[in-house]
């Protein structure tokens, strides 16, 4: 029997002592064969980083052992290279200098010319040959992580340990680097253990996927073998039955783990009082003639929210820069729309103009027949970072807004509003905890509760889950959908996440590249509500919607302008999907 290259044998790691100890990992067993790529997936706080630190020798287990080629390890060693979530680059050194520092420390017995060649080989491998003389401050987040990968590979370790190396990047940059990593891993043929919170990333890269169960006392759960042939192409996998089945099985398993983790939580039942928020004074500015004519003819029903020729221009030293131009969009009352597109396409600019946080250069935003300018509580915003007052409790942070929009309500009514929404987002037992004591996911729950508590006419969400790991994001998407279903508030959500865009929306609005960005495509999402991720993954049309979005984003990849043929191909597939849906509906009716 072949001995594993790396092994955890009944390894446990706890921090602290006695009853107050934080019991992170308990009795973890793992065998990694030489040349194998294993992905460990799990929720935030389950001990994934602790596991990587054990494997690297940065910490020692309290019980059990960590073995490398059958011998217990006693500390870190270049034979086990590590890529962390944070880049940890020397800011005063260039790309070459940062990689060369690692090469010199490990390969000091080689000549200067050979060491330089080693560094250059891996810098070129990660696509940074053109940037080797730049310092970290001159690099994007994705480029910095490439440097960290090149540095680890240049040490020529036998095992590469990667601790969520792409989690700090936006979804589209992350997808691009995943494809690059897949190519590098195929070329290097190393033994790799990757910690990730992204199921798609795990399937794209790994031979075997092992979820980490929720803590305390987290351990490794069911193992999933990935039998997809390499190289794996993202768009092609979307059609692959093995990929679809595996993705569904792993997602369902992780969701079951998450549900078991949350099962113990109690939710206080609170009745929401019937209150009408204080409306802001209507603007006196004249409405556009086109809108007024439509309203008179009965068309205002479909124009609860309207963007009319919405344009934003910024002055620059080189002249005016038009970020978005002539954006036209109409929304029904109670509709949920998601905005998606590449970084820099103006999604957040459109949202900030609608919120009144960014002056409009041209065109207009009309909400419920009122021409709006400036911020107002009838347009509640949830940002990527919830911006809570850290010295206030969760309750007090929500109460701030409630006091403003319900000035005539009694104290008991205001309290019921705050407690109702905090309970709805799963914080019934954490209302009196200070914001500074909450995790990022809990803070975002407070932000969602605060927005809904304003009883807004329009809910604006700017990548609300962008800073969270994928698994926490799933939970909060469910929370958002649950609360939204009860309020039916008109909503717009900016996102980079294709699955999130489909899961939440009645329509997905796709933006073309900036500058001069416009609406490039609008996709109606005809999937049943209420929606659950588990049910959608099994829906026959789900992957067709996903393919349309992926193809649209691919057409605009890297700032490209798609050809007429590309757009026609997308339109043809959409027509086929709509025809298939129509036929299915007719067959069901018969």
FILO-140515 format. One record per residue (C-alpha): x, y, z; residue in three letters; residue number from 1. Coordinates in steps of 0.1 Angstrom, whole numbers, padded with zeros to 4 digits. Example, Ala and Ser with C-alpha at 12.3 -4.5 7.8 and 13.67 -1.06 7.14 Angstrom:
<nodes>
X:Y:Z:tiro:pator
0123:-0045:0078:Ala:1
0137:-0011:0071:Ser:2
</nodes>
This chain:
<nodes>
X:Y:Z:tiro:pator
0000:0000:0000:Unk:1
0014:0034:-0010:Unk:2
0020:0057:0020:Unk:3
0002:0091:0018:Unk:4
0025:0121:0014:Unk:5
0006:0141:0040:Unk:6
-0016:0129:0069:Unk:7
-0036:0141:0098:Unk:8
-0042:0113:0124:Unk:9
-0069:0120:0150:Unk:10
-0056:0156:0151:Unk:11
-0073:0180:0175:Unk:12
-0067:0217:0182:Unk:13
-0084:0238:0209:Unk:14
-0075:0273:0221:Unk:15
-0078:0283:0258:Unk:16
-0084:0260:0287:Unk:17
-0112:0244:0307:Unk:18
-0148:0253:0301:Unk:19
-0139:0285:0283:Unk:20
-0118:0267:0257:Unk:21
-0126:0273:0220:Unk:22
-0128:0237:0207:Unk:23
-0120:0243:0170:Unk:24
-0109:0209:0155:Unk:25
-0115:0175:0171:Unk:26
-0103:0141:0158:Unk:27
-0096:0152:0122:Unk:28
-0083:0124:0099:Unk:29
-0070:0131:0065:Unk:30
-0048:0112:0040:Unk:31
-0034:0131:0010:Unk:32
-0018:0109:-0018:Unk:33
0011:0122:-0037:Unk:34
0000:0143:-0067:Unk:35
-0036:0146:-0054:Unk:36
-0055:0179:-0053:Unk:37
-0078:0181:-0023:Unk:38
-0103:0209:-0016:Unk:39
-0115:0215:0020:Unk:40
-0148:0235:0020:Unk:41
-0166:0249:0050:Unk:42
-0183:0278:0067:Unk:43
-0165:0308:0082:Unk:44
-0152:0300:0117:Unk:45
-0152:0263:0113:Unk:46
-0114:0259:0116:Unk:47
-0103:0258:0079:Unk:48
-0073:0281:0086:Unk:49
-0064:0262:0117:Unk:50
-0063:0230:0096:Unk:51
-0039:0246:0071:Unk:52
-0017:0259:0100:Unk:53
-0015:0223:0113:Unk:54
-0005:0209:0080:Unk:55
0021:0236:0074:Unk:56
0036:0231:0109:Unk:57
0028:0267:0120:Unk:58
0009:0253:0150:Unk:59
0010:0219:0168:Unk:60
-0020:0197:0175:Unk:61
-0031:0193:0211:Unk:62
-0037:0156:0204:Unk:63
-0030:0134:0174:Unk:64
-0003:0139:0148:Unk:65
0006:0156:0115:Unk:66
0028:0133:0093:Unk:67
0048:0141:0062:Unk:68
0060:0110:0043:Unk:69
0054:0090:0075:Unk:70
0073:0112:0099:Unk:71
0057:0136:0123:Unk:72
0064:0172:0114:Unk:73
0080:0195:0140:Unk:74
0075:0230:0124:Unk:75
0073:0248:0090:Unk:76
0095:0236:0062:Unk:77
0100:0247:0025:Unk:78
0088:0212:0015:Unk:79
0053:0225:0023:Unk:80
0047:0259:0006:Unk:81
0018:0280:0018:Unk:82
-0003:0307:0000:Unk:83
-0024:0327:0025:Unk:84
-0056:0347:0020:Unk:85
-0035:0379:0026:Unk:86
-0006:0384:0003:Unk:87
0020:0394:0029:Unk:88
0043:0410:0003:Unk:89
0072:0433:0012:Unk:90
0059:0467:0000:Unk:91
0094:0481:-0007:Unk:92
0104:0452:-0030:Unk:93
0094:0447:-0066:Unk:94
0076:0416:-0079:Unk:95
0110:0401:-0087:Unk:96
0123:0411:-0053:Unk:97
0094:0395:-0034:Unk:98
0097:0362:-0053:Unk:99
0135:0363:-0052:Unk:100
0135:0367:-0014:Unk:101
0118:0333:-0011:Unk:102
0141:0317:-0038:Unk:103
0172:0330:-0020:Unk:104
0161:0316:0013:Unk:105
0154:0281:0000:Unk:106
0178:0277:-0029:Unk:107
0208:0295:-0014:Unk:108
0231:0268:-0026:Unk:109
0225:0277:-0062:Unk:110
0242:0304:-0082:Unk:111
0228:0339:-0085:Unk:112
0220:0334:-0122:Unk:113
0201:0301:-0116:Unk:114
0182:0316:-0087:Unk:115
0171:0345:-0109:Unk:116
0160:0321:-0136:Unk:117
0139:0302:-0111:Unk:118
0122:0334:-0099:Unk:119
0116:0346:-0135:Unk:120
0101:0312:-0145:Unk:121
0074:0313:-0119:Unk:122
0067:0351:-0124:Unk:123
0061:0344:-0161:Unk:124
0040:0313:-0152:Unk:125
0015:0335:-0133:Unk:126
0014:0361:-0161:Unk:127
0034:0388:-0144:Unk:128
0065:0389:-0167:Unk:129
0054:0424:-0178:Unk:130
0052:0437:-0142:Unk:131
0083:0422:-0125:Unk:132
0097:0456:-0117:Unk:133
0065:0470:-0101:Unk:134
0060:0472:-0064:Unk:135
0029:0458:-0046:Unk:136
0013:0493:-0043:Unk:137
0012:0494:-0082:Unk:138
-0006:0461:-0085:Unk:139
-0043:0451:-0083:Unk:140
-0055:0426:-0057:Unk:141
-0055:0398:-0083:Unk:142
-0019:0406:-0094:Unk:143
-0007:0406:-0057:Unk:144
-0022:0372:-0052:Unk:145
-0004:0360:-0084:Unk:146
0029:0372:-0068:Unk:147
0021:0352:-0036:Unk:148
0015:0321:-0058:Unk:149
0046:0326:-0078:Unk:150
0066:0330:-0045:Unk:151
0052:0297:-0031:Unk:152
0058:0278:-0063:Unk:153
0093:0292:-0067:Unk:154
0103:0275:-0034:Unk:155
0096:0242:-0053:Unk:156
0077:0226:-0024:Unk:157
0065:0190:-0026:Unk:158
0031:0200:-0012:Unk:159
0013:0234:-0018:Unk:160
-0011:0245:0009:Unk:161
-0035:0273:-0001:Unk:162
-0057:0291:0025:Unk:163
-0086:0307:0006:Unk:164
-0061:0325:-0018:Unk:165
-0089:0341:-0039:Unk:166
-0115:0350:-0013:Unk:167
-0106:0387:-0011:Unk:168
-0112:0392:-0048:Unk:169
-0144:0401:-0066:Unk:170
-0163:0372:-0083:Unk:171
-0152:0379:-0118:Unk:172
-0115:0384:-0110:Unk:173
-0117:0353:-0089:Unk:174
-0131:0332:-0118:Unk:175
-0103:0344:-0141:Unk:176
-0076:0334:-0115:Unk:177
-0093:0301:-0109:Unk:178
-0089:0292:-0146:Unk:179
-0052:0304:-0144:Unk:180
-0046:0283:-0113:Unk:181
-0061:0253:-0129:Unk:182
-0036:0256:-0158:Unk:183
-0007:0261:-0134:Unk:184
-0017:0231:-0113:Unk:185
-0020:0209:-0144:Unk:186
0015:0220:-0155:Unk:187
0032:0217:-0121:Unk:188
0015:0184:-0111:Unk:189
0020:0191:-0074:Unk:190
0002:0177:-0043:Unk:191
-0022:0205:-0033:Unk:192
-0045:0211:-0003:Unk:193
-0068:0241:-0010:Unk:194
-0091:0256:0017:Unk:195
-0120:0274:0000:Unk:196
-0156:0285:0006:Unk:197
-0165:0283:-0031:Unk:198
-0180:0250:-0043:Unk:199
-0175:0259:-0080:Unk:200
-0138:0266:-0073:Unk:201
-0134:0233:-0056:Unk:202
-0150:0214:-0084:Unk:203
-0130:0232:-0111:Unk:204
-0097:0225:-0094:Unk:205
-0098:0194:-0071:Unk:206
-0097:0157:-0074:Unk:207
-0115:0153:-0041:Unk:208
-0137:0176:-0021:Unk:209
-0142:0172:0017:Unk:210
-0165:0195:0037:Unk:211
-0155:0206:0072:Unk:212
-0184:0203:0096:Unk:213
-0195:0233:0116:Unk:214
-0178:0239:0150:Unk:215
-0172:0237:0178:Unk:216
-0154:0203:0175:Unk:217
-0153:0206:0137:Unk:218
-0141:0175:0118:Unk:219
-0141:0164:0082:Unk:220
-0173:0152:0067:Unk:221
-0183:0132:0037:Unk:222
-0158:0130:0008:Unk:223
-0168:0137:-0028:Unk:224
-0147:0124:-0057:Unk:225
-0145:0147:-0087:Unk:226
-0143:0125:-0118:Unk:227
-0146:0153:-0144:Unk:228
-0118:0151:-0170:Unk:229
-0090:0177:-0171:Unk:230
-0086:0204:-0184:Unk:231
-0119:0216:-0170:Unk:232
-0136:0244:-0189:Unk:233
-0160:0265:-0169:Unk:234
-0186:0271:-0197:Unk:235
-0184:0234:-0209:Unk:236
-0190:0221:-0173:Unk:237
-0223:0240:-0172:Unk:238
-0237:0214:-0196:Unk:239
-0220:0184:-0180:Unk:240
-0244:0161:-0161:Unk:241
-0217:0149:-0138:Unk:242
-0209:0185:-0128:Unk:243
-0246:0194:-0123:Unk:244
-0251:0163:-0101:Unk:245
-0220:0168:-0081:Unk:246
-0226:0205:-0076:Unk:247
-0261:0198:-0064:Unk:248
-0250:0170:-0040:Unk:249
-0222:0191:-0024:Unk:250
-0245:0221:-0021:Unk:251
-0273:0201:-0005:Unk:252
-0248:0185:0019:Unk:253
-0234:0219:0030:Unk:254
-0269:0233:0034:Unk:255
-0278:0204:0056:Unk:256
-0247:0211:0077:Unk:257
-0257:0247:0080:Unk:258
-0292:0239:0090:Unk:259
-0280:0216:0117:Unk:260
-0258:0244:0129:Unk:261
-0286:0268:0131:Unk:262
-0313:0244:0144:Unk:263
-0306:0253:0180:Unk:264
-0314:0290:0175:Unk:265
-0347:0302:0188:Unk:266
-0368:0330:0172:Unk:267
-0390:0352:0193:Unk:268
-0425:0356:0177:Unk:269
-0432:0393:0174:Unk:270
-0462:0409:0156:Unk:271
-0453:0438:0133:Unk:272
-0474:0469:0141:Unk:273
-0493:0486:0114:Unk:274
-0474:0519:0110:Unk:275
-0470:0543:0080:Unk:276
-0436:0558:0077:Unk:277
-0433:0596:0074:Unk:278
-0429:0603:0037:Unk:279
-0404:0629:0025:Unk:280
-0417:0660:0008:Unk:281
-0423:0656:-0029:Unk:282
-0399:0674:-0052:Unk:283
-0414:0703:-0070:Unk:284
-0393:0697:-0101:Unk:285
-0414:0690:-0132:Unk:286
-0416:0654:-0143:Unk:287
-0404:0645:-0178:Unk:288
-0432:0649:-0204:Unk:289
-0428:0612:-0215:Unk:290
-0435:0600:-0180:Unk:291
-0465:0623:-0175:Unk:292
-0481:0612:-0208:Unk:293
-0476:0575:-0198:Unk:294
-0491:0581:-0164:Unk:295
-0522:0598:-0180:Unk:296
-0527:0569:-0203:Unk:297
-0526:0544:-0175:Unk:298
-0489:0533:-0181:Unk:299
-0476:0543:-0147:Unk:300
-0484:0509:-0132:Unk:301
-0454:0495:-0151:Unk:302
-0433:0525:-0142:Unk:303
-0433:0525:-0104:Unk:304
-0396:0531:-0107:Unk:305
-0381:0546:-0139:Unk:306
-0346:0555:-0151:Unk:307
-0349:0579:-0180:Unk:308
-0318:0586:-0200:Unk:309
-0298:0583:-0168:Unk:310
-0262:0595:-0174:Unk:311
-0232:0601:-0152:Unk:312
-0201:0621:-0163:Unk:313
-0171:0628:-0142:Unk:314
-0146:0656:-0149:Unk:315
-0110:0643:-0153:Unk:316
-0077:0660:-0161:Unk:317
-0081:0645:-0196:Unk:318
-0116:0658:-0201:Unk:319
-0151:0645:-0192:Unk:320
-0155:0608:-0186:Unk:321
-0189:0593:-0193:Unk:322
-0193:0563:-0170:Unk:323
-0229:0554:-0178:Unk:324
-0249:0568:-0206:Unk:325
-0287:0569:-0214:Unk:326
-0297:0541:-0191:Unk:327
-0334:0535:-0195:Unk:328
-0352:0510:-0172:Unk:329
-0388:0506:-0160:Unk:330
-0398:0486:-0129:Unk:331
-0431:0474:-0116:Unk:332
-0441:0478:-0079:Unk:333
-0428:0448:-0060:Unk:334
-0403:0437:-0087:Unk:335
-0368:0425:-0078:Unk:336
-0341:0433:-0103:Unk:337
-0304:0424:-0102:Unk:338
-0277:0444:-0120:Unk:339
-0246:0424:-0132:Unk:340
-0216:0432:-0153:Unk:341
-0178:0435:-0152:Unk:342
-0160:0457:-0127:Unk:343
-0161:0494:-0139:Unk:344
-0193:0490:-0159:Unk:345
-0212:0515:-0137:Unk:346
-0235:0492:-0117:Unk:347
-0228:0509:-0084:Unk:348
-0229:0543:-0101:Unk:349
-0264:0537:-0113:Unk:350
-0274:0525:-0078:Unk:351
-0258:0555:-0060:Unk:352
-0276:0580:-0083:Unk:353
-0309:0562:-0076:Unk:354
-0301:0564:-0039:Unk:355
-0294:0601:-0042:Unk:356
-0259:0597:-0030:Unk:357
-0243:0607:-0063:Unk:358
-0256:0637:-0083:Unk:359
-0272:0629:-0117:Unk:360
-0255:0644:-0147:Unk:361
-0283:0638:-0171:Unk:362
-0317:0621:-0172:Unk:363
-0339:0614:-0142:Unk:364
-0350:0589:-0116:Unk:365
-0387:0588:-0109:Unk:366
-0401:0567:-0080:Unk:367
-0439:0563:-0075:Unk:368
-0446:0594:-0096:Unk:369
-0421:0616:-0077:Unk:370
-0389:0630:-0093:Unk:371
-0363:0622:-0067:Unk:372
-0331:0639:-0059:Unk:373
-0309:0636:-0028:Unk:374
-0311:0608:-0003:Unk:375
-0342:0599:0016:Unk:376
-0356:0571:0038:Unk:377
-0380:0560:0011:Unk:378
-0349:0546:-0006:Unk:379
-0331:0523:0018:Unk:380
-0296:0512:0010:Unk:381
-0276:0481:0021:Unk:382
-0239:0484:0013:Unk:383
-0212:0458:0010:Unk:384
-0200:0471:0045:Unk:385
-0230:0478:0067:Unk:386
-0215:0509:0084:Unk:387
-0228:0502:0119:Unk:388
-0221:0524:0149:Unk:389
-0196:0501:0167:Unk:390
-0204:0515:0202:Unk:391
-0241:0508:0197:Unk:392
-0259:0475:0200:Unk:393
-0276:0458:0171:Unk:394
-0310:0470:0185:Unk:395
-0298:0506:0188:Unk:396
-0284:0506:0153:Unk:397
-0318:0496:0138:Unk:398
-0337:0519:0162:Unk:399
-0318:0550:0149:Unk:400
-0336:0547:0115:Unk:401
-0369:0537:0130:Unk:402
-0370:0568:0152:Unk:403
-0366:0589:0121:Unk:404
-0393:0574:0099:Unk:405
-0419:0567:0126:Unk:406
-0418:0600:0147:Unk:407
-0454:0596:0158:Unk:408
-0453:0560:0168:Unk:409
-0452:0549:0205:Unk:410
-0421:0536:0221:Unk:411
-0437:0501:0222:Unk:412
-0445:0502:0185:Unk:413
-0410:0513:0176:Unk:414
-0396:0485:0197:Unk:415
-0418:0459:0180:Unk:416
-0406:0471:0146:Unk:417
-0369:0468:0155:Unk:418
-0373:0434:0173:Unk:419
-0395:0421:0144:Unk:420
-0369:0426:0117:Unk:421
-0339:0416:0139:Unk:422
-0358:0384:0146:Unk:423
-0365:0379:0109:Unk:424
-0328:0380:0101:Unk:425
-0319:0355:0128:Unk:426
-0306:0379:0155:Unk:427
-0333:0374:0181:Unk:428
-0307:0364:0207:Unk:429
-0281:0390:0197:Unk:430
-0301:0423:0197:Unk:431
-0282:0436:0227:Unk:432
-0247:0427:0215:Unk:433
-0225:0456:0204:Unk:434
-0218:0459:0167:Unk:435
-0181:0456:0174:Unk:436
-0187:0421:0188:Unk:437
-0205:0408:0158:Unk:438
-0191:0388:0129:Unk:439
-0192:0402:0094:Unk:440
-0222:0381:0085:Unk:441
-0241:0392:0116:Unk:442
-0233:0428:0109:Unk:443
-0248:0424:0074:Unk:444
-0279:0409:0090:Unk:445
-0282:0441:0111:Unk:446
-0279:0461:0079:Unk:447
-0306:0442:0062:Unk:448
-0329:0445:0092:Unk:449
-0322:0483:0094:Unk:450
-0331:0487:0057:Unk:451
-0364:0468:0059:Unk:452
-0374:0485:0092:Unk:453
-0376:0518:0073:Unk:454
-0405:0504:0053:Unk:455
-0389:0518:0021:Unk:456
-0406:0522:-0013:Unk:457
-0374:0510:-0028:Unk:458
-0346:0487:-0015:Unk:459
-0312:0492:-0030:Unk:460
-0285:0466:-0023:Unk:461
-0249:0472:-0035:Unk:462
-0231:0439:-0034:Unk:463
-0245:0433:0001:Unk:464
-0228:0399:0005:Unk:465
-0196:0406:-0014:Unk:466
-0174:0406:0017:Unk:467
-0188:0373:0029:Unk:468
-0177:0337:0022:Unk:469
-0199:0318:-0002:Unk:470
-0216:0296:0025:Unk:471
-0225:0326:0047:Unk:472
-0237:0343:0016:Unk:473
-0261:0314:0009:Unk:474
-0276:0318:0043:Unk:475
-0281:0356:0040:Unk:476
-0296:0352:0005:Unk:477
-0322:0330:0021:Unk:478
-0327:0356:0049:Unk:479
-0331:0384:0023:Unk:480
-0356:0364:0002:Unk:481
-0376:0355:0032:Unk:482
-0379:0391:0045:Unk:483
-0385:0404:0010:Unk:484
-0413:0379:0003:Unk:485
-0431:0393:0034:Unk:486
-0427:0429:0024:Unk:487
-0427:0427:-0014:Unk:488
-0407:0459:-0016:Unk:489
-0394:0470:-0050:Unk:490
-0357:0461:-0050:Unk:491
-0325:0464:-0071:Unk:492
-0294:0444:-0062:Unk:493
-0259:0450:-0077:Unk:494
-0239:0417:-0078:Unk:495
-0209:0400:-0094:Unk:496
-0223:0366:-0086:Unk:497
-0242:0348:-0114:Unk:498
-0260:0324:-0092:Unk:499
-0270:0352:-0068:Unk:500
-0283:0372:-0097:Unk:501
-0306:0344:-0108:Unk:502
-0317:0333:-0074:Unk:503
-0329:0367:-0063:Unk:504
-0343:0383:-0094:Unk:505
-0375:0386:-0115:Unk:506
-0352:0402:-0142:Unk:507
-0314:0403:-0145:Unk:508
-0301:0435:-0161:Unk:509
-0267:0431:-0177:Unk:510
-0245:0461:-0182:Unk:511
-0220:0466:-0210:Unk:512
-0185:0476:-0203:Unk:513
-0176:0512:-0194:Unk:514
-0170:0539:-0201:Unk:515
-0203:0549:-0218:Unk:516
-0218:0518:-0203:Unk:517
-0254:0509:-0212:Unk:518
-0279:0481:-0206:Unk:519
-0266:0453:-0228:Unk:520
-0292:0427:-0221:Unk:521
-0322:0420:-0199:Unk:522
-0331:0384:-0189:Unk:523
-0365:0375:-0175:Unk:524
-0362:0349:-0148:Unk:525
-0393:0327:-0150:Unk:526
-0386:0305:-0120:Unk:527
-0411:0297:-0093:Unk:528
-0412:0316:-0060:Unk:529
-0406:0312:-0032:Unk:530
-0372:0300:-0043:Unk:531
-0346:0279:-0025:Unk:532
-0311:0272:-0038:Unk:533
-0316:0235:-0034:Unk:534
-0348:0235:-0056:Unk:535
-0333:0258:-0082:Unk:536
-0302:0236:-0087:Unk:537
-0327:0208:-0098:Unk:538
-0348:0230:-0120:Unk:539
-0345:0221:-0157:Unk:540
-0341:0257:-0168:Unk:541
-0317:0269:-0141:Unk:542
-0285:0260:-0160:Unk:543
-0299:0276:-0192:Unk:544
-0303:0309:-0173:Unk:545
-0268:0305:-0159:Unk:546
-0253:0298:-0193:Unk:547
-0269:0330:-0208:Unk:548
-0253:0351:-0180:Unk:549
-0219:0334:-0183:Unk:550
-0219:0338:-0221:Unk:551
-0228:0375:-0218:Unk:552
-0200:0382:-0193:Unk:553
-0176:0362:-0214:Unk:554
-0185:0383:-0244:Unk:555
-0175:0414:-0225:Unk:556
-0144:0398:-0208:Unk:557
-0114:0421:-0205:Unk:558
-0131:0452:-0218:Unk:559
-0140:0436:-0251:Unk:560
-0169:0446:-0273:Unk:561
-0189:0415:-0284:Unk:562
-0194:0408:-0321:Unk:563
-0229:0407:-0336:Unk:564
-0224:0370:-0340:Unk:565
-0218:0365:-0302:Unk:566
-0249:0385:-0293:Unk:567
-0269:0367:-0319:Unk:568
-0258:0333:-0305:Unk:569
-0269:0344:-0270:Unk:570
-0302:0356:-0283:Unk:571
-0308:0323:-0302:Unk:572
-0302:0302:-0271:Unk:573
-0326:0324:-0252:Unk:574
-0353:0319:-0278:Unk:575
-0348:0282:-0276:Unk:576
-0351:0283:-0238:Unk:577
-0382:0304:-0239:Unk:578
-0398:0281:-0265:Unk:579
-0389:0251:-0243:Unk:580
-0405:0268:-0213:Unk:581
-0436:0276:-0233:Unk:582
-0440:0241:-0244:Unk:583
-0435:0227:-0209:Unk:584
-0462:0251:-0196:Unk:585
-0486:0241:-0223:Unk:586
-0480:0204:-0216:Unk:587
-0485:0209:-0179:Unk:588
-0518:0228:-0185:Unk:589
-0531:0199:-0206:Unk:590
</nodes>
